[in-house]
């Protein structure tokens, strides 16, 4: 058993209390009492819905560190995550029956941070997460996206995140709202929208985690687009990773191209950028759960811990 797994299991064993709250404000309307939904969560989670014409309605879950209630003078960094139904609770996971275990990981690592997990909407997920300006720049290369992408809406999704969600979170919770304390992370297409977010809003996000990012989409046009729009390495950190099985089997060549662009932009491996290859990992929440402690430490602590093969 790895030291990480042993620490995680110990943390889960001693975490006996799960608390869930519903939030209601003038701009937040909870559709129903959700207290029974959080069956596998470690710690305190609140759920709200922030209505906006920019995106389809969706739930947002806010995980609070253990010290939040007992340290009223303390403020916290914030990590925003996509596909939020897969982040904390395996009973809500749509795809594999596994969640990322972010709550257990943060407690095991003793990282004090707030996590804001935005649910995805099945009908609009691809449209919300595909980087819109990459299609505008290379419409011929992204013409193979298919009907399931729908009307691209990533620019509005990021406006919703930065103009609606983040201001509410910074007002309702004790956050450290500055760029250097605000991170974003997602997997697959959630990884794409995370890189898009830090590229489009470099004054808002200081670090981004791209877990198994689906770069093959649009015939590699995404890599070409991002190569010209990466944020300033003096003030930002980038984390990439991928596995070697199922969808991830196709990612290495695209990630190699992305890494060359990251180096050309001035990022330094092990300092403000890392790319990790995880042999035997597939494209699933179970695989991401097994390595989530690595991006969490890189994004929230700036710590380049061991794990996988650093490329």
C-alpha positions as CSV (number, residue, x, y, z in Angstrom):
1,X,0.0,0.0,0.0
2,X,1.4,3.4,-1.0
3,X,1.9,6.1,1.7
4,X,-0.7,8.3,0.0
5,X,-3.3,5.6,0.0
6,X,-2.6,4.8,3.7
7,X,-3.0,8.4,4.6
8,X,-6.2,8.7,2.6
9,X,-7.7,5.6,4.2
10,X,-6.8,6.9,7.7
11,X,-8.4,10.2,7.0
12,X,-11.6,8.6,5.8
13,X,-11.7,6.4,8.9
14,X,-11.5,9.3,11.3
15,X,-13.9,11.5,9.4
16,X,-17.2,10.4,10.9
17,X,-19.3,13.5,10.3
18,X,-20.9,14.7,7.1
19,X,-22.8,18.0,7.1
20,X,-24.9,19.3,4.2
21,X,-26.6,22.6,4.1
22,X,-29.0,24.2,1.6
23,X,-28.3,27.8,0.7
24,X,-31.0,30.3,-0.2
25,X,-30.3,33.9,-1.1
26,X,-31.8,36.4,-3.4
27,X,-29.7,35.0,-6.3
28,X,-29.5,31.4,-5.1
29,X,-32.5,29.1,-5.2
30,X,-32.2,25.5,-4.2
31,X,-34.8,23.4,-6.1
32,X,-35.4,21.1,-3.2
33,X,-34.0,19.9,0.1
34,X,-30.8,18.0,-1.0
35,X,-29.7,16.8,2.4
36,X,-30.1,13.1,1.4
37,X,-28.0,13.4,-1.7
38,X,-24.6,13.7,-0.1
39,X,-24.2,10.1,1.1
40,X,-20.4,9.7,0.6
41,X,-19.1,13.1,1.4
42,X,-16.4,13.8,4.0
43,X,-16.9,17.2,5.6
44,X,-19.4,20.0,4.9
45,X,-21.0,20.7,1.5
46,X,-23.5,23.3,0.7
47,X,-25.5,23.4,-2.6
48,X,-27.0,26.3,-4.4
49,X,-28.2,27.3,-7.9
50,X,-27.4,30.7,-9.4
51,X,-29.7,31.5,-12.2
52,X,-28.4,33.2,-15.3
53,X,-29.4,33.7,-19.0
54,X,-25.8,32.8,-19.9
55,X,-26.1,29.0,-19.2
56,X,-28.6,26.3,-18.5
57,X,-29.6,25.9,-14.8
58,X,-27.2,23.8,-12.8
59,X,-26.4,22.9,-9.2
60,X,-23.2,24.2,-7.6
61,X,-21.7,22.4,-4.6
62,X,-19.4,24.2,-2.1
63,X,-17.1,22.1,0.1
64,X,-15.8,23.9,3.2
65,X,-12.7,22.9,5.1
66,X,-13.0,21.6,8.7
67,X,-11.8,24.8,10.2
68,X,-14.3,27.0,8.4
69,X,-16.9,27.0,11.1
70,X,-14.5,27.3,14.0
71,X,-12.2,30.0,12.6
72,X,-14.4,33.0,11.7
73,X,-11.5,35.3,11.1
74,X,-9.8,33.0,8.6
75,X,-10.1,33.2,4.8
76,X,-9.4,30.5,2.3
77,X,-8.1,30.0,-1.3
78,X,-10.7,28.6,-3.7
79,X,-10.5,25.8,-6.3
80,X,-13.2,25.8,-9.0
81,X,-14.0,22.5,-10.6
82,X,-16.2,21.3,-13.5
83,X,-18.5,18.2,-13.8
84,X,-19.2,18.9,-10.1
85,X,-21.5,16.0,-9.6
86,X,-18.4,13.7,-9.9
87,X,-16.2,15.6,-7.4
88,X,-17.4,14.6,-3.9
89,X,-20.1,12.0,-3.8
90,X,-19.9,8.6,-5.7
91,X,-23.7,8.3,-5.5
92,X,-24.0,11.3,-7.8
93,X,-21.3,10.3,-10.3
94,X,-22.9,9.9,-13.7
95,X,-20.2,8.0,-15.5
96,X,-18.5,5.3,-13.4
97,X,-19.9,5.2,-9.9
98,X,-16.7,6.7,-8.6
99,X,-16.1,10.3,-7.5
100,X,-12.8,12.2,-7.4
101,X,-12.5,12.0,-3.7
102,X,-11.4,15.6,-3.5
103,X,-12.9,16.0,0.0
104,X,-11.0,13.0,1.4
105,X,-7.8,14.1,-0.4
106,X,-7.8,17.6,1.0
107,X,-8.4,16.4,4.5
108,X,-5.7,13.8,4.2
109,X,-3.3,16.4,2.9
110,X,-4.4,18.9,5.5
111,X,-4.9,21.5,2.8
112,X,-7.4,24.2,3.9
113,X,-9.3,25.4,0.8
114,X,-12.8,26.0,-0.4
115,X,-13.9,23.9,-3.4
116,X,-16.6,25.1,-5.7
117,X,-17.9,22.3,-8.0
118,X,-20.2,23.3,-10.8
119,X,-22.4,20.5,-12.1
120,X,-22.5,19.9,-15.9
121,X,-25.7,19.7,-17.8
122,X,-25.9,16.6,-20.1
123,X,-27.5,18.5,-23.0
124,X,-25.0,21.4,-23.0
125,X,-21.8,20.0,-21.5
126,X,-19.9,19.8,-24.7
127,X,-21.1,23.2,-25.9
128,X,-20.2,24.7,-22.5
129,X,-16.7,23.1,-22.3
130,X,-15.3,23.3,-25.9
131,X,-13.1,26.4,-26.2
132,X,-15.1,28.6,-28.5
133,X,-12.5,30.8,-29.9
134,X,-10.5,27.8,-31.1
135,X,-13.4,27.0,-33.4
136,X,-13.7,30.6,-34.5
137,X,-10.0,30.7,-35.5
138,X,-10.0,27.2,-37.1
139,X,-13.5,26.4,-38.3
140,X,-12.3,24.0,-41.0
141,X,-10.4,21.9,-38.4
142,X,-13.2,21.8,-35.9
143,X,-15.9,21.0,-38.5
144,X,-15.7,17.4,-37.3
145,X,-17.1,18.2,-33.9
146,X,-20.5,16.7,-34.7
147,X,-24.0,17.6,-33.7
148,X,-23.5,16.6,-30.1
149,X,-21.4,19.8,-29.5
150,X,-24.4,22.0,-30.3
151,X,-24.3,25.7,-30.2
152,X,-20.9,26.6,-28.7
153,X,-21.3,28.4,-25.4
154,X,-17.9,28.3,-23.6
155,X,-17.5,32.0,-23.6
156,X,-20.9,32.5,-21.9
157,X,-20.0,29.6,-19.5
158,X,-16.8,31.5,-18.5
159,X,-18.7,34.7,-18.1
160,X,-21.2,32.9,-15.8
161,X,-18.3,31.5,-13.8
162,X,-16.4,34.8,-13.5
163,X,-19.3,37.3,-13.4
164,X,-22.0,35.4,-11.5
165,X,-20.5,32.4,-9.6
166,X,-17.2,33.8,-8.4
167,X,-18.6,37.2,-7.1
168,X,-21.3,35.3,-5.2
169,X,-18.8,32.9,-3.7
170,X,-16.5,35.8,-2.7
171,X,-19.4,37.6,-1.0
172,X,-21.1,34.7,0.7
173,X,-17.9,32.9,1.9
174,X,-14.6,33.9,3.5
175,X,-12.4,33.6,0.4
176,X,-9.1,35.0,-0.7
177,X,-10.4,36.4,-4.0
178,X,-7.2,37.3,-5.7
179,X,-5.7,35.6,-8.7
180,X,-2.9,34.0,-6.7
181,X,-5.4,32.2,-4.5
182,X,-7.9,31.2,-7.2
183,X,-7.4,27.9,-9.1
184,X,-9.5,25.9,-11.6
185,X,-9.4,22.2,-12.6
186,X,-11.3,19.7,-14.6
187,X,-10.9,16.4,-16.6
188,X,-11.4,15.5,-20.2
189,X,-13.4,18.4,-21.7
190,X,-13.3,19.9,-18.2
191,X,-9.6,20.1,-18.7
192,X,-10.1,22.0,-21.9
193,X,-12.3,24.6,-20.4
194,X,-9.9,25.0,-17.4
195,X,-7.1,25.8,-19.8
196,X,-9.4,28.1,-21.7
197,X,-10.4,29.8,-18.5
198,X,-6.9,30.6,-17.4
199,X,-6.0,31.8,-20.9
200,X,-9.1,34.0,-21.3
201,X,-9.1,35.2,-17.7
202,X,-5.5,35.4,-16.5
203,X,-6.4,38.1,-14.0
204,X,-8.9,35.8,-12.3
205,X,-7.2,32.4,-12.2
206,X,-3.6,31.9,-11.1
207,X,-3.4,28.1,-11.6
208,X,-5.1,25.5,-13.8
209,X,-5.2,21.7,-13.7
210,X,-5.9,19.8,-16.9
211,X,-6.5,16.2,-16.0
212,X,-6.6,13.9,-19.1
213,X,-7.5,16.9,-21.3
214,X,-9.2,15.8,-24.5
215,X,-6.9,17.6,-27.0
216,X,-7.6,15.3,-30.0
217,X,-11.0,16.9,-30.3
218,X,-11.1,19.2,-33.4
219,X,-8.1,17.5,-35.1
220,X,-5.6,19.2,-32.8
221,X,-6.8,22.7,-33.4
222,X,-7.0,23.2,-29.7
223,X,-3.2,22.8,-29.2
224,X,-2.5,25.3,-32.0
225,X,-4.9,27.8,-30.5
226,X,-3.6,27.5,-26.9
227,X,0.0,27.7,-28.1
228,X,-0.5,31.4,-28.8
229,X,-2.6,32.3,-25.7
230,X,-1.0,30.8,-22.6
231,X,-0.9,33.0,-19.5
232,X,2.2,34.7,-18.1
233,X,4.6,32.1,-16.5
234,X,5.7,34.8,-14.0
235,X,2.3,34.7,-12.4
236,X,0.6,31.4,-13.3
237,X,1.0,27.6,-12.9
238,X,-0.1,24.9,-15.3
239,X,-0.7,21.2,-14.5
240,X,-1.3,18.6,-17.2
241,X,-1.5,14.8,-17.0
242,X,-2.8,11.8,-18.9
243,X,-2.9,8.0,-18.7
244,X,-2.2,5.3,-21.2
245,X,-5.5,3.3,-21.5
246,X,-8.9,3.9,-23.2
247,X,-9.2,7.5,-24.4
248,X,-6.0,8.6,-22.8
249,X,-4.1,6.2,-25.0
250,X,-4.5,8.8,-27.8
251,X,-3.3,11.8,-25.8
252,X,0.5,11.6,-25.7
253,X,1.3,13.1,-29.1
254,X,-1.0,16.0,-28.5
255,X,0.3,16.6,-25.0
256,X,3.9,16.5,-26.4
257,X,3.0,19.3,-28.8
258,X,1.3,21.2,-25.9
259,X,4.4,20.9,-23.8
260,X,6.6,22.4,-26.5
261,X,4.3,25.4,-26.6
262,X,4.4,25.6,-22.8
263,X,8.2,25.6,-22.8
264,X,8.2,28.2,-25.6
265,X,6.0,30.4,-23.5
266,X,8.6,30.5,-20.8
267,X,7.2,27.9,-18.3
268,X,9.7,25.9,-16.3
269,X,9.2,22.2,-15.6
270,X,8.8,21.5,-11.9
271,X,8.5,25.1,-11.0
272,X,5.4,26.6,-12.6
273,X,4.5,23.8,-14.9
274,X,4.3,20.0,-14.8
275,X,3.1,17.3,-17.1
276,X,2.6,13.8,-15.8
277,X,2.1,10.4,-17.5
278,X,0.4,7.7,-15.5
279,X,1.0,4.3,-16.9
280,X,-2.0,2.0,-16.8
281,X,-4.5,4.8,-15.9
282,X,-7.6,5.0,-18.0
283,X,-10.1,7.8,-18.7
284,X,-12.3,7.5,-15.6
285,X,-13.1,9.1,-12.3
286,X,-11.5,6.1,-10.6
287,X,-8.2,6.8,-12.3
288,X,-8.4,10.5,-11.5
289,X,-9.2,9.8,-7.9
290,X,-6.0,7.7,-7.6
291,X,-3.9,10.7,-8.5
292,X,-5.9,13.8,-7.5
293,X,-3.6,14.5,-4.6
294,X,-0.8,15.5,-7.1
295,X,-2.7,18.3,-8.9
296,X,-4.2,19.5,-5.6
297,X,-0.8,20.1,-4.1
298,X,0.5,21.7,-7.3
299,X,-2.4,24.1,-7.6
300,X,-3.1,25.0,-4.0
301,X,0.4,24.7,-2.5
302,X,2.7,25.2,-5.5
303,X,4.3,21.9,-4.5
304,X,5.6,19.6,-7.3
305,X,5.2,16.2,-5.5
306,X,6.2,12.8,-6.8
307,X,3.8,10.7,-8.9
308,X,3.6,9.3,-12.4
309,X,6.3,10.1,-14.9
310,X,7.2,13.8,-15.2
311,X,7.5,14.5,-18.9
